[in-house]
Amino acid sequence: MLPNWKDVTGVWDRMKKTKKPIALYGMGNGAQMILDVCQQKQIPVAEIFASDEFVRGHSFAGYKVKRLSELEEIYDDLFIVVAFGVHHPQMLLRLQQLSQRYEVVAPDVPVAGEGLFTPEFAAAHEEEIQQVYEMLMDDQSKRVFENVLRFKATGDIQLLAEVETPVKEIYQNLLCLGRDEIYVDLGAYDGDTLREFLNWAPEYKKIYAVEPDEKNYRKLCKTIESLGINHIEAVHAGIWNQAEEISFLGKAGRNSRVGQGGNKISAISVDSLLQGNPATYIKLDVEGSEEKALTGAQDTIRTYGPKLLLSAYHRNEDLWSLPLAVKRINSNYVFYLRHQPYIPAWETNYIGVVPNF
């Protein structure tokens, strides 16, 4: 059942109201974003701590970084705020164990775009949320949708643990890749998703691998060479709705993205890349530019109905805007939603297919 947003207490309100000392777990860009929001909302952060192996007597944002054991000597209780992305099984287990002892939240701050995912934000988009919920094809998709929405508003990490599924379920049961796939990998990074694809479709027909970040692209080319991948076209470019020079914040990692103040790079559309040729499977993980990429792939999507794997977590509105964007292009698509083990709600992906295409 979808939330009644009037009854949901948002994570920032929980932090504002708590009487416990707030301890931020982690450093880096995510931690700084959370600290910035706390400052804007006048939420006091008492401490910053890190895993023992990362504590070297240094400081972050004016706080001395401590070990959890040091905080436990000072405080009887803590309100722990997770400030980094976690997908390693041991770290996920550590957070679950922490949540048995302390109140633990992981605030959702968008990778791209502005604003925060609050109950008020969700309530303002209630009609679109309901529309997408009714489009989802199975009970698991609906559970994922409900829990991810609640998590993004409340930061409750248990909600994500309840709906995790392994990546093999996506490939084995939903994408069902065959022998003659023509795969378009948008956001190919260093070749990690190429490896994943080859595990499930070793007898493919053609691959297009597109990566805008220069260092990542070099790693991608090395992966292609080391694996001896044939019938592949590696493209160093951004993906957009048309051929254009765009501003790109290259960070030589997964968070490289389009944004103001970056270097100018060449961007292309999927339709111009394929030049009318077919695609059978498109993966879109382009750090917040997914909707632009879909617009630039509309001829391909409308004509060939390729299977789609859509990252639905970069922007606050992605969870409903992306399937609706696909439906406007080709109304024959149906959707499944899956969440792989990750905190926060990254690796939440739509699988779009055209039945019997």
C-alpha positions as a Python dict, from the first residue, in 0.01 Angstrom:
ca = {
    (1, 'M'): (0, 0, 0),
    (2, 'L'): (129, 344, -86),
    (3, 'P'): (200, 576, 206),
    (4, 'N'): (-34, 842, 333),
    (5, 'W'): (233, 1110, 330),
    (6, 'K'): (61, 1313, 602),
    (7, 'D'): (140, 1030, 844),
    (8, 'V'): (509, 995, 745),
    (9, 'T'): (781, 1167, 949),
    (10, 'G'): (1068, 1259, 720),
    (11, 'V'): (1429, 1179, 802),
    (12, 'W'): (1528, 1544, 845),
    (13, 'D'): (1240, 1598, 1090),
    (14, 'R'): (1352, 1287, 1280),
    (15, 'M'): (1701, 1431, 1305),
    (16, 'K'): (1567, 1770, 1407),
    (17, 'K'): (1354, 1624, 1687),
    (18, 'T'): (1592, 1366, 1831),
    (19, 'K'): (1738, 1426, 2177),
    (20, 'K'): (2025, 1187, 2104),
    (21, 'P'): (2364, 1316, 1983),
    (22, 'I'): (2384, 1284, 1605),
    (23, 'A'): (2691, 1101, 1479),
    (24, 'L'): (2765, 1112, 1107),
    (25, 'Y'): (2914, 785, 981),
    (26, 'G'): (3148, 850, 687),
    (27, 'M'): (3337, 1119, 504),
    (28, 'G'): (3347, 1250, 150),
    (29, 'N'): (3097, 1413, -84),
    (30, 'G'): (2789, 1245, 63),
    (31, 'A'): (2886, 1348, 415),
    (32, 'Q'): (2943, 1707, 306),
    (33, 'M'): (2602, 1719, 136),
    (34, 'I'): (2434, 1592, 453),
    (35, 'L'): (2627, 1842, 667),
    (36, 'D'): (2515, 2123, 435),
    (37, 'V'): (2150, 2024, 474),
    (38, 'C'): (2191, 1996, 851),
    (39, 'Q'): (2336, 2345, 861),
    (40, 'Q'): (2046, 2483, 654),
    (41, 'K'): (1792, 2312, 878),
    (42, 'Q'): (1979, 2394, 1200),
    (43, 'I'): (2027, 2028, 1288),
    (44, 'P'): (2327, 1991, 1521),
    (45, 'V'): (2580, 1720, 1431),
    (46, 'A'): (2780, 1620, 1738),
    (47, 'E'): (3042, 1387, 1590),
    (48, 'I'): (3181, 1228, 1277),
    (49, 'F'): (3315, 874, 1288),
    (50, 'A'): (3455, 623, 1042),
    (51, 'S'): (3534, 253, 1031),
    (52, 'D'): (3842, 180, 1240),
    (53, 'E'): (4070, 122, 940),
    (54, 'F'): (3997, 474, 808),
    (55, 'V'): (4067, 664, 1131),
    (56, 'R'): (4413, 819, 1120),
    (57, 'G'): (4384, 1110, 1361),
    (58, 'H'): (4262, 1342, 1084),
    (59, 'S'): (3971, 1587, 1057),
    (60, 'F'): (3679, 1631, 819),
    (61, 'A'): (3471, 1949, 786),
    (62, 'G'): (3614, 2077, 1112),
    (63, 'Y'): (3539, 1758, 1308),
    (64, 'K'): (3800, 1522, 1440),
    (65, 'V'): (3717, 1185, 1286),
    (66, 'K'): (3679, 924, 1561),
    (67, 'R'): (3615, 554, 1598),
    (68, 'L'): (3275, 431, 1708),
    (69, 'S'): (3435, 284, 2021),
    (70, 'E'): (3555, 632, 2115),
    (71, 'L'): (3203, 770, 2086),
    (72, 'E'): (3065, 485, 2294),
    (73, 'E'): (3296, 588, 2576),
    (74, 'I'): (3149, 939, 2566),
    (75, 'Y'): (2778, 885, 2494),
    (76, 'D'): (2516, 647, 2632),
    (77, 'D'): (2321, 649, 2306),
    (78, 'L'): (2362, 776, 1950),
    (79, 'F'): (2156, 873, 1646),
    (80, 'I'): (2371, 742, 1358),
    (81, 'V'): (2347, 897, 1013),
    (82, 'V'): (2502, 691, 731),
    (83, 'A'): (2676, 924, 484),
    (84, 'F'): (2818, 693, 216),
    (85, 'G'): (2703, 429, -32),
    (86, 'V'): (2723, 68, 82),
    (87, 'H'): (2693, -249, -123),
    (88, 'H'): (2958, -482, 16),
    (89, 'P'): (2784, -764, 209),
    (90, 'Q'): (3004, -725, 519),
    (91, 'M'): (2936, -352, 541),
    (92, 'L'): (2564, -404, 487),
    (93, 'L'): (2569, -656, 771),
    (94, 'R'): (2759, -407, 989),
    (95, 'L'): (2491, -144, 936),
    (96, 'Q'): (2217, -393, 1016),
    (97, 'Q'): (2399, -483, 1338),
    (98, 'L'): (2438, -115, 1426),
    (99, 'S'): (2065, -65, 1374),
    (100, 'Q'): (1996, -327, 1644),
    (101, 'R'): (2185, -111, 1894),
    (102, 'Y'): (2118, 243, 1776),
    (103, 'E'): (1876, 448, 1573),
    (104, 'V'): (2031, 442, 1223),
    (105, 'V'): (1918, 637, 916),
    (106, 'A'): (2059, 695, 568),
    (107, 'P'): (1928, 1028, 433),
    (108, 'D'): (1853, 1030, 63),
    (109, 'V'): (2038, 1313, -112),
    (110, 'P'): (2005, 1315, -491),
    (111, 'V'): (2302, 1232, -713),
    (112, 'A'): (2173, 1488, -965),
    (113, 'G'): (1918, 1765, -955),
    (114, 'E'): (1816, 1976, -660),
    (115, 'G'): (1596, 1956, -355),
    (116, 'L'): (1527, 1675, -111),
    (117, 'F'): (1291, 1380, -119),
    (118, 'T'): (1052, 1468, 162),
    (119, 'P'): (697, 1355, 241),
    (120, 'E'): (580, 1692, 110),
    (121, 'F'): (766, 1639, -218),
    (122, 'A'): (611, 1294, -260),
    (123, 'A'): (262, 1424, -179),
    (124, 'A'): (299, 1686, -453),
    (125, 'H'): (355, 1403, -703),
    (126, 'E'): (90, 1167, -569),
    (127, 'E'): (-95, 1136, -900),
    (128, 'E'): (217, 1031, -1094),
    (129, 'I'): (322, 794, -816),
    (130, 'Q'): (-19, 623, -821),
    (131, 'Q'): (-10, 599, -1201),
    (132, 'V'): (327, 422, -1201),
    (133, 'Y'): (230, 196, -909),
    (134, 'E'): (-67, 69, -1108),
    (135, 'M'): (158, 5, -1410),
    (136, 'L'): (390, -233, -1225),
    (137, 'M'): (358, -593, -1334),
    (138, 'D'): (412, -804, -1022),
    (139, 'D'): (382, -795, -645),
    (140, 'Q'): (758, -772, -593),
    (141, 'S'): (773, -457, -808),
    (142, 'K'): (497, -301, -601),
    (143, 'R'): (675, -389, -275),
    (144, 'V'): (999, -240, -403),
    (145, 'F'): (817, 75, -514),
    (146, 'E'): (644, 116, -177),
    (147, 'N'): (956, 53, 29),
    (148, 'V'): (1191, 267, -178),
    (149, 'L'): (946, 557, -161),
    (150, 'R'): (921, 521, 216),
    (151, 'F'): (1298, 486, 250),
    (152, 'K'): (1369, 797, 43),
    (153, 'A'): (1142, 995, 274),
    (154, 'T'): (1239, 840, 610),
    (155, 'G'): (1595, 707, 570),
    (156, 'D'): (1491, 377, 736),
    (157, 'I'): (1746, 123, 610),
    (158, 'Q'): (1531, -177, 708),
    (159, 'L'): (1290, -88, 428),
    (160, 'L'): (1559, -160, 168),
    (161, 'A'): (1671, -484, 328),
    (162, 'E'): (1314, -615, 302),
    (163, 'V'): (1303, -590, -79),
    (164, 'E'): (1655, -682, -193),
    (165, 'T'): (1697, -926, -481),
    (166, 'P'): (2021, -1042, -648),
    (167, 'V'): (2117, -911, -991),
    (168, 'K'): (2085, -1259, -1144),
    (169, 'E'): (1708, -1238, -1094),
    (170, 'I'): (1697, -943, -1334),
    (171, 'Y'): (1893, -1121, -1605),
    (172, 'Q'): (1751, -1469, -1554),
    (173, 'N'): (1383, -1396, -1501),
    (174, 'L'): (1310, -1055, -1651),
    (175, 'L'): (1555, -958, -1927),
    (176, 'C'): (1591, -1317, -2051),
    (177, 'L'): (1875, -1231, -2288),
    (178, 'G'): (1917, -1447, -2596),
    (179, 'R'): (2186, -1532, -2851),
    (180, 'D'): (2147, -1240, -3089),
    (181, 'E'): (2136, -944, -2855),
    (182, 'I'): (2239, -599, -2977),
    (183, 'Y'): (2339, -433, -2652),
    (184, 'V'): (2371, -57, -2600),
    (185, 'D'): (2558, 11, -2274),
    (186, 'L'): (2504, 375, -2179),
    (187, 'G'): (2735, 464, -1893),
    (188, 'A'): (2973, 176, -1956),
    (189, 'Y'): (3212, 298, -1682),
    (190, 'D'): (3520, 73, -1680),
    (191, 'G'): (3350, -225, -1842),
    (192, 'D'): (3186, -370, -1530),
    (193, 'T'): (2844, -397, -1692),
    (194, 'L'): (3001, -540, -2007),
    (195, 'R'): (3133, -826, -1795),
    (196, 'E'): (2790, -867, -1641),
    (197, 'F'): (2623, -876, -1983),
    (198, 'L'): (2871, -1132, -2117),
    (199, 'N'): (2794, -1365, -1828),
    (200, 'W'): (2435, -1387, -1945),
    (201, 'A'): (2468, -1337, -2322),
    (202, 'P'): (2805, -1478, -2434),
    (203, 'E'): (2674, -1526, -2789),
    (204, 'Y'): (2564, -1172, -2861),
    (205, 'K'): (2546, -1004, -3203),
    (206, 'K'): (2678, -650, -3136),
    (207, 'I'): (2771, -417, -2848),
    (208, 'Y'): (2784, -38, -2831),
    (209, 'A'): (2961, 85, -2515),
    (210, 'V'): (2936, 458, -2445),
    (211, 'E'): (3132, 635, -2168),
    (212, 'P'): (3190, 1013, -2133),
    (213, 'D'): (3458, 1024, -1863),
    (214, 'E'): (3806, 1017, -2019),
    (215, 'K'): (3977, 806, -1752),
    (216, 'N'): (3687, 566, -1731),
    (217, 'Y'): (3688, 536, -2110),
    (218, 'R'): (4054, 436, -2107),
    (219, 'K'): (3977, 169, -1848),
    (220, 'L'): (3685, 55, -2060),
    (221, 'C'): (3911, 12, -2363),
    (222, 'K'): (4158, -189, -2154),
    (223, 'T'): (3876, -414, -2035),
    (224, 'I'): (3763, -470, -2393),
    (225, 'E'): (4118, -556, -2495),
    (226, 'S'): (4189, -782, -2197),
    (227, 'L'): (3868, -979, -2246),
    (228, 'G'): (3913, -997, -2623),
    (229, 'I'): (3560, -867, -2683),
    (230, 'N'): (3461, -874, -3051),
    (231, 'H'): (3183, -697, -3240),
    (232, 'I'): (3197, -396, -3011),
    (233, 'E'): (3199, -23, -3075),
    (234, 'A'): (3339, 181, -2786),
    (235, 'V'): (3236, 547, -2796),
    (236, 'H'): (3389, 828, -2591),
    (237, 'A'): (3093, 1065, -2559),
    (238, 'G'): (2807, 1175, -2340),
    (239, 'I'): (2452, 1059, -2406),
    (240, 'W'): (2193, 1330, -2459),
    (241, 'N'): (1876, 1401, -2653),
    (242, 'Q'): (2073, 1530, -2953),
    (243, 'A'): (2426, 1595, -3075),
    (244, 'E'): (2550, 1881, -2859),
    (245, 'E'): (2840, 2013, -2653),
    (246, 'I'): (2747, 1968, -2286),
    (247, 'S'): (2912, 2060, -1956),
    (248, 'F'): (3044, 1748, -1783),
    (249, 'L'): (3181, 1704, -1431),
    (250, 'G'): (3438, 1429, -1482),
    (251, 'K'): (3542, 1264, -1157),
    (252, 'A'): (3697, 945, -1298),
    (253, 'G'): (3447, 739, -1109),
    (254, 'R'): (3083, 639, -1097),
    (255, 'N'): (2966, 990, -1006),
    (256, 'S'): (3091, 1164, -1321),
    (257, 'R'): (2789, 1347, -1460),
    (258, 'V'): (2648, 1637, -1655),
    (259, 'G'): (2661, 1958, -1452),
    (260, 'Q'): (2739, 2326, -1458),
    (261, 'G'): (3102, 2422, -1422),
    (262, 'G'): (3240, 2113, -1589),
    (263, 'N'): (3443, 2073, -1905),
    (264, 'K'): (3272, 2075, -2241),
    (265, 'I'): (3239, 1732, -2404),
    (266, 'S'): (3066, 1599, -2714),
    (267, 'A'): (2732, 1429, -2657),
    (268, 'I'): (2529, 1217, -2896),
    (269, 'S'): (2186, 1058, -2899),
    (270, 'V'): (2115, 686, -2914),
    (271, 'D'): (1926, 733, -3239),
    (272, 'S'): (2225, 906, -3400),
    (273, 'L'): (2458, 636, -3266),
    (274, 'L'): (2251, 355, -3418),
    (275, 'Q'): (2160, 542, -3738),
    (276, 'G'): (1838, 347, -3780),
    (277, 'N'): (1990, 10, -3693),
    (278, 'P'): (1818, -202, -3429),
    (279, 'A'): (1894, -252, -3061),
    (280, 'T'): (1750, -536, -2854),
    (281, 'Y'): (1870, -425, -2509),
    (282, 'I'): (1962, -80, -2374),
    (283, 'K'): (2105, -11, -2029),
    (284, 'L'): (2074, 351, -1913),
    (285, 'D'): (2288, 447, -1615),
    (286, 'V'): (2391, 801, -1704),
    (287, 'E'): (2397, 975, -1364),
    (288, 'G'): (2081, 1180, -1391),
    (289, 'S'): (2060, 1225, -1770),
    (290, 'E'): (1831, 925, -1821),
    (291, 'E'): (1529, 1124, -1934),
    (292, 'K'): (1735, 1317, -2189),
    (293, 'A'): (1882, 988, -2309),
    (294, 'L'): (1533, 839, -2352),
    (295, 'T'): (1426, 1137, -2560),
    (296, 'G'): (1729, 1082, -2782),
    (297, 'A'): (1640, 713, -2818),
    (298, 'Q'): (1273, 755, -2902),
    (299, 'D'): (1298, 637, -3263),
    (300, 'T'): (1479, 321, -3152),
    (301, 'I'): (1239, 259, -2864),
    (302, 'R'): (933, 319, -3079),
    (303, 'T'): (1055, 111, -3375),
    (304, 'Y'): (1236, -182, -3212),
    (305, 'G'): (1101, -202, -2856),
    (306, 'P'): (1437, -298, -2699),
    (307, 'K'): (1452, -435, -2346),
    (308, 'L'): (1540, -151, -2109),
    (309, 'L'): (1731, -143, -1781),
    (310, 'L'): (1674, 203, -1632),
    (311, 'S'): (1855, 340, -1328),
    (312, 'A'): (1582, 501, -1118),
    (313, 'Y'): (1773, 667, -835),
    (314, 'H'): (1980, 962, -958),
    (315, 'R'): (1709, 1229, -940),
    (316, 'N'): (1431, 1260, -683),
    (317, 'E'): (1163, 1216, -949),
    (318, 'D'): (1323, 928, -1142),
    (319, 'L'): (1114, 665, -966),
    (320, 'W'): (805, 782, -1154),
    (321, 'S'): (924, 1012, -1433),
    (322, 'L'): (1129, 751, -1623),
    (323, 'P'): (865, 481, -1680),
    (324, 'L'): (616, 754, -1772),
    (325, 'A'): (865, 893, -2024),
    (326, 'V'): (903, 550, -2186),
    (327, 'K'): (525, 503, -2197),
    (328, 'R'): (488, 832, -2383),
    (329, 'I'): (728, 703, -2648),
    (330, 'N'): (595, 346, -2675),
    (331, 'S'): (278, 259, -2486),
    (332, 'N'): (338, -116, -2528),
    (333, 'Y'): (604, -132, -2257),
    (334, 'V'): (540, -301, -1923),
    (335, 'F'): (761, -252, -1617),
    (336, 'Y'): (918, -439, -1330),
    (337, 'L'): (1116, -275, -1048),
    (338, 'R'): (1399, -436, -854),
    (339, 'H'): (1641, -323, -584),
    (340, 'Q'): (1979, -489, -550),
    (341, 'P'): (2156, -482, -210),
    (342, 'Y'): (2263, -121, -159),
    (343, 'I'): (2225, 158, 96),
    (344, 'P'): (2098, 420, 8),
    (345, 'A'): (1846, 325, -263),
    (346, 'W'): (2102, 308, -542),
    (347, 'E'): (2083, 10, -776),
    (348, 'T'): (1707, 45, -794),
    (349, 'N'): (1627, -30, -1157),
    (350, 'Y'): (1329, -51, -1387),
    (351, 'I'): (1317, -336, -1634),
    (352, 'G'): (1101, -238, -1930),
    (353, 'V'): (991, -494, -2188),
    (354, 'V'): (746, -513, -2474),
    (355, 'P'): (561, -846, -2439),
    (356, 'N'): (596, -1079, -2736),
    (357, 'F'): (794, -824, -2932),
}
